[in-house]
Amino acid sequence: MESKKYASYAEIERDLEILKLEKEISYHKLVLSFQKTKESITPQNILGGFFSSFTEYFSHSYGQILRSVLPIAINWFINKKRGN
């Protein structure tokens, strides 16, 4: 970062005021983010998120599950009929 050269104390004060305001804005953004996170961490939201991701995962892989379970079920049924 390049050093800035100031011609007067007024320029220094102005930059310090800008930095102070940027710091306050960042602090308030952090506080707001923390509050939103705190509100979103409830048992209902956690369980709801878990179940929605669980159902989404299995809804997309339904065909693959069916293809892997179907032969096992058919073999079990055939062996049951034979008495094995």
Rosetta blueprint (number, residue, H / E / L):
1 M L
2 E L
3 S L
4 K L
5 K L
6 Y L
7 A L
8 S L
9 Y H
10 A H
11 E H
12 I H
13 E H
14 R H
15 D H
16 L H
17 E H
18 I H
19 L H
20 K H
21 L H
22 E H
23 K H
24 E H
25 I H
26 S H
27 Y H
28 H H
29 K H
30 L H
31 V H
32 L H
33 S H
34 F H
35 Q H
36 K H
37 T H
38 K H
39 E H
40 S H
41 I L
42 T L
43 P H
44 Q H
45 N H
46 I H
47 L H
48 G H
49 G H
50 F H
51 F H
52 S H
53 S H
54 F H
55 T H
56 E H
57 Y H
58 F H
59 S H
60 H H
61 S L
62 Y H
63 G H
64 Q H
65 I H
66 L H
67 R H
68 S H
69 V H
70 L H
71 P H
72 I H
73 A H
74 I H
75 N H
76 W H
77 F H
78 I H
79 N H
80 K H
81 K H
82 R H
83 G L
84 N L
